[in-house]
Amino acid sequence: DGVGSYVRLSTHQLFNLLEGSEAVLVHLAVAEVEACSWMDEHLEAAAKMNPAVRFVRFDAGEGVPAYLDFVRRTPTLLLLQGGVLVASADEIFGAREPSRFIPRAASWLAARLEALGDTQDGASGSEVEDEITSYCGRKGCRAYPHEHVAWGNRPAA
């Protein structure tokens, strides 16, 4: 069933999975981007340690499906819970060497999965969002690009 493993999905399989109620981490990968292979290795290991989250890879080399029209850049990671976007990260893929990429990816993933676990254990969404560093730097804002932040223009931390 894919839980505890990292699987590749077709467009139809991805759509069906995103409609479910479980937590899903989607790697929208581009084969030509070397960091995607680094992310694949990292997510394969993370999937085994986080059985409550389904880890999937979707080849976005030909573009993203229409139902993911909010995605502006690939490659990226999407974390969804019950079909709702919880967090996204395309800035991770800006690192050009593994020594910089792996710590950034691990840190992002650990923070999001910890917050997701808190939500599943009963913490309210606002408590969890306060714990996650927001995309724009404002306390309580979302951890992905949103209305008052231009796409790809993340403020300096």
Secondary structure by P-SEA (a helix, b strand, c coil): ccccccccccaaaaaaaaaccbbbbbcccccccaaaaaaaaaaaaaaaacccbbbbcccccccccccccccccccbbbbbcccccccccccccccccccccaaaaaaaaaaaaaaaaaaaacccaaaaaaacccccccccccccccccccccccccc
